[in-house]
Amino acid sequence: MASVLLIEGLGCSGSQWYSESLLGNGMYMSDEEKEAMASVWAQCAGGVERADFAFGEGAAAVQERLRSGQFKVVIVCDLSAREMFPSFESRLGPLVEAFAKRGGWVLFPTSDGLALMSTLRSLFQTPWRESAYYRTTWGVPPENAAKAAALFGSLSGGTTALSSYSCKACSIRSAGADAVMGVTPDSRHESLAEILNGTPRGDAALRQDATSATAGLPSGGLLEEDYDVCCACRDVGDGKIAYFGDVNAEYQTCLMVASLCRRGTEDGGVPRAVSVADVTVADRHALSPDEFAAVLDLKTRGNDAFKADNFHEALEAYAAAADLYGDRLGAVVAVPDDDDDATT
């Protein structure tokens, strides 16, 4: 009986490429890498069960699997489709939140970590904040090396899943003791755009601007808030959550995910399967009938103003409708000043 539940059908691509990579079937993985992945997954008690959220159509089936009390680890695979965030939060959020707080491990590998951060803050009150999107070489920060090694454990032959590697990632900051993979003193900006436009790749290529990857290098034994991280793991209640910001599901990232699942399903990880059968799923994004009627009225007023080329009035109406949702809405509409061009 599987002890790992992999939830898919949440990604912006509409395909299952990320989950296939996680399971060792990556398009660009070598035969040796696929064998290594298969070896790690074979050590996960009971293996992996896949559940398709199917962009909301499979929500009920995924809820049923989460409530089954069968699993120790849940992988929320590539939550990246912008329209899926409200649906995920309202239909699966309470179950996933309770799963972690009651002792389960929840992993979030994603191709759009910058969009994911608000969901993680909403569900788990994480301090993590969005940083940037670029390719560089990532490694374990020395300050957190012992914790990371204990968390991920050793692979066969005494090797580790925590080797430094290059990947394009959505980095985060304010990870502190949660940081697993971050920039190193030898990291350089490796994004193709920097190469094509002739940006120097020596010391001058170190990112020391407002979105610096290196401004927060370890100092005085602590990781500063501006330290860029592509992988983090945090205790939540009796369980854990983990973030993997690699946008391309590189082999090393997939190996780390599999290794963490192995650790979470063995005796030293989650002691038992986690039950959330009693958790009620209420739609956090639902409006009362009066609120919904007001939204429709504002929408009509906004549409009429837009058709009349009164763009500022249209934006005011749309913004008022958005305000009725408050924190339940994932986007904020900003009304420009009178001097601004409201059509841009």
N, C-alpha and C positions, 0 to 999 in steps of 0.2 A: 504494500500500500504506500503510495507516494507520500513523502513528507514535505515536498517543496511544491508550491503552487505558483505557476508562471502565468500572470495575467497579461494578455496581449490584445491587439485590436484597439490601441489607443494612439497610434503613431500617425504623424502627418503624411507619411508616404502611402498609407493604405495597404501596405504589404507587411509581411512578418519577417523582413530581413534582419531586424535587430535580434529578435528572439532566436532565429535560426543560427545567427552568429554566436549568441550566448550558449547555445546547446552544442557548439562545436562544429557547425556546418557553414562557417563563414566562407564567402566566395573566394577570398584571397588567402585563406589559411593553407599552409602547407600540410602534407600528409602527416608529418611529424607533429605539427601543432594540433591537428585534429585528433591524433592518437593521445596526446597529452590531455586534451580536453575530455576525451572519452574516459580516460583513466580517473580523472578527478570526479566527474559526474557519477561514475560507477561506485564511488565511495560514499555517495549521498544515500542515506538509508531510505529505501523504497523508491528512489528516483524522483522524477519530475512529472507533474501533471499540468497540462496546458489548458487554460480556460480563456475563451475568446469573448472579450467585452463587446466586440463587433460594433464599435462606435455607438454603444448604447443599447443596441438590439439584444445583446446577450447579457445585459446587466443582471437580470433575475437569476440566470444560471450561475454567474460568477458569485452573486450573493449567497446562493445555496452552497457553493463549494467553500466559501469563506466561513460559513456557519457550521460546516460539517464537523469541526473539532479534530480534523485529521492532520493538519499541517503544522509544521514548526517554522517554516520560512516561506515568505511570500515575495515574489519578484513582480513589481509593477513595471512592466517592460515598455520603455520608450513612450511615456506619457508626454506627447509633444504636439498633438493636434490641438490648436488653440480652442476650437469649439468643444473639445472633450473635457477641458478642465472643470467647468461648472458641473457637468454631468458626473464626472468622476468624484468630485468632492461631495456632491449631494447623494449619490447612489451607492458609492463604495467607501467614501471617506470615513464615516462613523465606524464601519466594520474594520477597516485597515488601522485606524487610530486605536481602537480597542484591542486589536490583535497585538500591536506593538506594546501597548501599555500593560498587557497581561502576560507578556513574556516572549512574544514572537519576534522574529527578525523580519524587517521589511526593507527590501532593496529597491532602489530607484535608479537603474541605468537608463539614460535618456539622451536623445540627440538635441534636446532644447532645454538645457538646465536653467537658462536665464528665465524662461517662462515658468519653470517648475517651482522656483523659489517661493513665490507667494503661496502656493498650495502647501508646501512643507511648513511654512510659517503658520498657516491657518490650522493645519491638522496637528502639528507637533510642537508649535511655538519655538522653532529653531531660530538661532541668532544669525544664521547664514544669510549673506546678502550677495546679490548679483555683482559680478565683476566684468569679465570680458570674454571674447571668443577668438581664439588664436591657437596656433600650433607651437609647441615648444617641447622640451624634454622635462619630464616630471620624475620626481623621486621622493622617497620617504624622508620627511624632515627629521633630522637627528633627535630633536627633542621628543618626538613621538615614536621613535623606532621600536622601543621595547613593547609599547602598547600595541603597535601595529603587528609586530611579529607574533605576539601572544594571540591576537584576534584572528589572524589569517592562518597561523600554524605553518608547518612544513609539509612540502609535497614529498613524493617518493624520492629516495636518494638524497634527502636532506636539502633539496632545492626549495625555493620560495616563489610565491606569486608576486612578490613585491619588488621585482627588479625595475630599475629606472627604464623608462621608455618614452618615445616620442608619440604624441597624438594631438589632434586638434580637439580642443575641449571648450566647453562653457565653464569658465572658472568662477569660483566663489571666494568670498572673503569672510572674515570674522569666524573662522572655523576653530581657531585655537587648538585645544587639546583634541578636537575631533578630526583634525587634518591627518589624512593617510598618505596622499600623494600631492606634493606641491612643487613649486619651482625650486631650483637649486642655484648655488652661486655660479654654476656653469651653464645654466639655461640661457638660450638665445631665442629670439623671436624667429620662428621658422616658417611663418605663413608665406605662401607663394607670392602674395602681393608685395611683400617687403623685398623679396628677391628680385622680382621683375622691375620694380621701380628704382633698383640700385641702392637701397638702404644698406649701409655698412653692416657687416655681421660680426664684427669683433666686439670689443668692449662698448663701442658706441651703440651697438644694437641692444644693449641691456635696456629693458623698459623701465625708465625712471621718470615717466611723465605722470599725469593725473590718474591714468589707468595702469599704473606700474605693476608689473609682475614681480619686481625685485625690491621695490621700496620697503616691503615688509619682511625682508629676509630675517631669519632668527636673530634675536638680539637679547642678550642677558638671560638666555635660557628660556625665553618666552617667544611665542609666535605672535607677531604684531597683527593688528586688525587688517592691515593692507597686504597681508601675505596671500598670494594667489594659490588656490587649491583646486584640483580636478577630481579628487575623491575624498570623502569624509564619512566618518561613522560616529553616531551619537547614541548614548543611552537615552531611552524614552520609557519612563515607568520601569517595568521589569524587563523590557526588551530593548531592541536596538533598531535604528534606521540607518541606512547607508545610501550615499549619493555617489553616482559615477557619471561624470560629465562628458565622457568621450563621445563625440558626435558620430563617429564612424564604427564604433564597436570593434576596436582593434583587438588583436589576439590577447595582448597582455591584460586589457580590461576584462575580457571574457573569462580569462583564467582567474582573475581576482574575484569575479562574481561567483564562479563555480567553487572556488576555494572557500569563500565565505559561507556559501550554502552547505558545503561539506562540514565546516566547523559548526554551523548552526543546527545540523541534524545529528551530530555525534553526541556522546555522553557529556562532553564538556561544554556543549552549547546549550540549546533550549532543552530543559529537562523533560518536557512532555509536549504533546500537541496542544495547541491553544484553541479554546472554544470561545466563540463570540455569538453563540446561538441566541442569547438573550438581548442582544443589542438591536435597538429599533433604528431603522433608517428613515429619517424624516428629511424631506426636501428642503435644504437650507435656502434654496433660491426661490422657493415659492412665495408668491405675493397673495395678500388677501384679495377677495373679489373687488373691494373698493379701490385698492391700490392698482390692481390690474386695469380696471376701468379708467383710472386716471392716466395710466401709462398709454393706453390706446388713444385717449383724447389728446395727449401731448404729442403722440406720434402723428396723428392726423393734422394737428396744427403745424407741426414741423414740416410735414410733407407739403402742405398747402403753401407755406412760406417759401419753401425751396422752389416750388414750381413758379412762384411769383418773383424769383430771383432775389428774395429777401433772405440772404444767407445767414446774416447775423441773427435774425429772429428765429430762423430754423434751428440754428445751433443752440440757442437758448432753450427752445422747446425740447430738443433731444437731450440736452444736459439735464433739464428738470426731470425728464423721464428716467434718466440714468440715476439721478439722485434718489429716486424712490427705491432703487435696489440697494443703495448704500454699499456696504462691504460685500454684498452678495454678488455684485457685478464685477467681472474681471477686467473691465476697461473703464477709463475715466475720460470723459469728454470735456475738453477745455474750450471755453468760449473766449475768442480773441478780443483784444481791446478794439475800440471803434476805429482806431487808426490802422489796425492790421488788416491784411487781405483775408477776408473770411472764406475765400474760395480755395486757399492753398491748404 
